[in-house]
Amino acid sequence: MNINQLADNLGLEPDEYMEILELLVDSGKADIASLEKAIADSDAEGVVKAAHSLKGASANLGLTDLSEAAKEIEFKGRDGNLTGVEGKMEALKTKFAPVVDLFQT
């Protein structure tokens, strides 16, 4: 992940981008927790809501792989068919991990 390039694409300085990215990590963790609960509860509407939130936030920051993973989950929820969504959830968490790792101390 090239922070300088991602920041430049948005007309931001790298430190500004990192501040916004940190907000995404916080909200993304909450969205993932909501997704996991919604999946466990077979709550398609909850899946859509949480996936849509993560999709939009990550797309706004140029994190297209993460946004696409969230989009796939959102569409599964919109279809009302959560079969196989657990695998998509694992893919989403794999794409989210490097973002989280930027803020591990």
Residue pairs with C-beta under 8 A, 6 or more apart in sequence:
1 63
1 98
1 99
1 102
3 14
3 17
3 18
3 21
3 102
4 14
6 17
6 61
6 62
6 63
7 13
7 14
7 16
7 17
7 18
9 62
10 17
10 61
10 62
12 20
17 61
18 102
20 61
21 61
21 99
21 102
22 103
24 57
24 58
24 61
24 63
24 99
25 99
25 100
25 102
25 103
27 53
27 54
27 57
28 54
28 57
28 58
28 96
28 99
28 100
29 100
31 50
31 51
31 53
31 54
31 57
32 50
32 54
32 92
32 93
32 96
34 46
34 49
34 50
35 46
35 47
35 50
35 51
35 54
35 73
35 89
35 92
36 89
37 43
37 46
38 44
38 45
38 46
38 47
38 49
38 50
38 77
39 47
39 82
39 85
39 86
39 89
42 82
44 77
44 78
44 80
44 82
45 77
46 77
47 73
47 74
47 76
47 77
47 82
47 85
48 74
48 77
48 78
51 70
51 71
51 73
51 74
51 77
52 70
52 74
54 66
54 67
54 70
54 92
55 67
55 70
55 71
55 74
56 67
58 64
58 66
58 67
58 70
59 67
63 95
63 99
65 95
66 92
66 95
66 96
66 99
69 88
69 91
69 92
69 95
70 92
72 88
72 91
73 85
73 88
73 89
73 92
76 82
76 83
76 84
76 85
76 88
77 85
